[in-house]
Amino acid sequence: MKCRKIHIIGGGVSGLALGIKLQQIGVDSLISEAGTYPRHRVCGEFLSGKGIQLLHLLGLYDPFMTEGAVLAHTIKCYTSESESPILPLNEPALCLSRYSMDEIMASRYRALGGELKLKQRCPMRLHTRETGTVFATGRLPNLKRETALLGYKWHVENLTLEADLEMHFTPLGYVGLCRVEHNKVNICGLTKVKGTSMNIKKEWRHFLNQNLHHRRREAVMNSEIVTTSVCFTSGLSYPITTPRIADGAIQIGDLGACIPPLTGNGMSMAMESAMMSAQILKSYHEGSTNWQNAVFTIQRQSQKHFRRRLICANPMHHLLMSSRLHGLRRWLVEHLPYYHQPLFSLTR
Ligand SMILES: Cc1cc2nc3c(=O)[nH]c(=O)nc-3n(C[C@H](O)[C@H](O)[C@H](O)COP(=O)(O)OP(=O)(O)OC[C@H]3O[C@@H](n4cnc5c(N)ncnc54)[C@H](O)[C@@H]3O)c2cc1C
């Protein structure tokens, strides 16, 4: 029996989930990661949908809870002058900082015998026939500056939330607040690029003032920012046009299928795509399928599996990001009880 090692480029949620799964089913793997752990990343840190069940299969649920992950059960939405009631989520979401999450996943991968090389930025040869290589390098940037969005994240202390997840919508974008470990609150959002990230860094209180419901401003302004957690990412756009992968590269996570952050489902999709790929990669590893078949099968399964979620989430994102549709945004927030549960299901 031929045994071929799998090389995973990128050690974020999808790359680490794939590495862990491969090690669990006896497939040798190597992960090359450009950065190190632990580190803060721009993310709402709100894991919802199928991803939570996958945590059990990957042996991550208990370590996440031990680290202090918080289960979120309720949501409340706001525009600057309207608000929804507090509503139950269809199923609980798990909130844990990426600072802790990625490090726990990396430790689990290593404990299962996986090889992890840090500070290794690999070339992105997406169109070569590099057999045995899986790209898990995250979303591709939008290079059109006029349509690109800015993502930001930081933690604050001493803030009480009105629901486990607060979502605030403005003509500039949206911002979500949820509690993570050690009683901190994650503040994460997307905004149309106005000024530079440096402005938001310096004037974050003023920036939030413009992006929150008036009744919530004071509490957030009085919270204490954890300065080491502040991070930004630019060049975001949704939908992302997925590059062709038929020429031989397997792409998982955001690189394969990227959903707008509004849904809080990106990390789940990253894990799901990893789990879907693992069994096919095992067949390749054992020599019972060739690389081209593996690429083709993973691509087809992924398109089918995520289609509905992307079809629902992308127009919703545009509707909520539109500067002109403020009245509609307000109406959507006020009528949330009538549609939030079906919408939640359709985007998961
Ligand atoms: C503003 C914002 C808020 C979000 N909020 C949420 C949320 O609340 N809930 C949710 O589920 N999802 C959320 N997401 C989406 C979520 O962060 C992603 O879906 C998820 O991180 C995708 O995982 P990934 O493994 O594909 O990519 P990543 O987690 O980004 O990992 C990619 C990894 O590849 C590495 N890398 C890149 N290039 C190379 C290279 N050439 N060589 C080696 N390594 C490389 C990077 O260093 C990185 O570690 C949010 C996204 C944004 C932008």
The ligand as a Tripos MOL2 file, in Angstrom:
@<TRIPOS>MOLECULE
LIG
   53    58     1     0     0
SMALL
NO_CHARGES

@<TRIPOS>ATOM
      1 C1        -14.8620   40.5980   10.4050 C.3       1 LIG1
      2 C2        -15.0110   39.1030   10.4290 C.ar      1 LIG1
      3 C3        -15.7720   38.5210   11.4400 C.ar      1 LIG1
      4 C4        -15.9430   37.1310   11.4590 C.ar      1 LIG1
      5 N1        -16.7060   36.5780   12.4650 N.ar      1 LIG1
      6 C5        -16.9490   35.2470   12.4730 C.ar      1 LIG1
      7 C6        -17.7510   34.6700   13.4910 C.ar      1 LIG1
      8 O1        -18.2050   35.3240   14.4240 O.2       1 LIG1
      9 N2        -17.9950   33.3280   13.4100 N.ar      1 LIG1
     10 C7        -17.4940   32.5440   12.4110 C.ar      1 LIG1
     11 O2        -17.7640   31.3410   12.3990 O.2       1 LIG1
     12 N3        -16.6990   33.0680   11.4530 N.ar      1 LIG1
     13 C8        -16.4200   34.4050   11.4580 C.ar      1 LIG1
     14 N4        -15.6100   34.9410   10.4890 N.ar      1 LIG1
     15 C9        -15.0850   34.0630    9.4400 C.3       1 LIG1
     16 C10       -13.9500   33.1650    9.9630 C.3       1 LIG1
     17 O3        -12.9570   33.9610   10.5710 O.3       1 LIG1
     18 C11       -13.3600   32.3810    8.7980 C.3       1 LIG1
     19 O4        -14.4120   31.7660    8.0860 O.3       1 LIG1
     20 C12       -12.3930   31.2920    9.2370 C.3       1 LIG1
     21 O5        -11.3400   31.8470    9.9570 O.3       1 LIG1
     22 C13       -11.8570   30.5900    7.9960 C.3       1 LIG1
     23 O6        -10.8850   29.6670    8.3610 O.3       1 LIG1
     24 P1         -9.6860   29.3480    7.3390 P.3       1 LIG1
     25 O7         -8.9400   28.2340    7.9460 O.co2     1 LIG1
     26 O8        -10.2070   29.2110    5.9760 O.co2     1 LIG1
     27 O9         -8.8140   30.6790    7.3280 O.3       1 LIG1
     28 P2         -8.0060   31.3620    8.5150 P.3       1 LIG1
     29 O10        -8.5800   31.0000    9.8300 O.co2     1 LIG1
     30 O11        -7.9000   32.7930    8.1180 O.co2     1 LIG1
     31 O12        -6.5830   30.7000    8.4340 O.3       1 LIG1
     32 C14        -5.7280   30.8350    7.3220 C.3       1 LIG1
     33 C15        -4.3080   30.5800    7.8090 C.3       1 LIG1
     34 O13        -3.4310   30.4520    6.6960 O.3       1 LIG1
     35 C16        -2.2250   31.1100    6.9860 C.3       1 LIG1
     36 N5         -1.6170   31.4460    5.6820 N.ar      1 LIG1
     37 C17        -2.0730   32.3220    4.7570 C.ar      1 LIG1
     38 N6         -1.2870   32.3170    3.6660 N.ar      1 LIG1
     39 C18        -0.3180   31.4010    3.9130 C.ar      1 LIG1
     40 C19         0.8010   30.9270    3.1610 C.ar      1 LIG1
     41 N7          1.0390   31.3860    1.9180 N.pl3     1 LIG1
     42 N8          1.6110   29.9820    3.7170 N.ar      1 LIG1
     43 C20         1.3510   29.4970    4.9620 C.ar      1 LIG1
     44 N9          0.3020   29.8960    5.7130 N.ar      1 LIG1
     45 C21        -0.5150   30.8420    5.1920 C.ar      1 LIG1
     46 C22        -2.6350   32.3240    7.8100 C.3       1 LIG1
     47 O14        -1.5720   32.8040    8.5850 O.3       1 LIG1
     48 C23        -3.7630   31.7330    8.6520 C.3       1 LIG1
     49 O15        -3.3050   31.2310    9.8800 O.3       1 LIG1
     50 C24       -15.3700   36.3120   10.4540 C.ar      1 LIG1
     51 C25       -14.5860   36.8910    9.4650 C.ar      1 LIG1
     52 C26       -14.4020   38.2700    9.4540 C.ar      1 LIG1
     53 C27       -13.5620   38.8740    8.3710 C.3       1 LIG1
@<TRIPOS>BOND
     1     1     2 1
     2     2     3 ar
     3     2    52 ar
     4     3     4 ar
     5     4     5 ar
     6     4    50 ar
     7     5     6 ar
     8     6     7 ar
     9     6    13 1
    10     7     8 2
    11     7     9 ar
    12     9    10 ar
    13    10    11 2
    14    10    12 ar
    15    12    13 ar
    16    13    14 ar
    17    14    15 1
    18    14    50 ar
    19    15    16 1
    20    16    17 1
    21    16    18 1
    22    18    19 1
    23    18    20 1
    24    20    21 1
    25    20    22 1
    26    22    23 1
    27    23    24 1
    28    24    25 2
    29    24    26 1
    30    24    27 1
    31    27    28 1
    32    28    29 2
    33    28    30 1
    34    28    31 1
    35    31    32 1
    36    32    33 1
    37    33    34 1
    38    33    48 1
    39    34    35 1
    40    35    36 1
    41    35    46 1
    42    36    37 ar
    43    36    45 ar
    44    37    38 ar
    45    38    39 ar
    46    39    40 ar
    47    39    45 ar
    48    40    41 1
    49    40    42 ar
    50    42    43 ar
    51    43    44 ar
    52    44    45 ar
    53    46    47 1
    54    46    48 1
    55    48    49 1
    56    50    51 ar
    57    51    52 ar
    58    52    53 1
@<TRIPOS>SUBSTRUCTURE
     1 LIG1         1 GROUP 0 **** ****
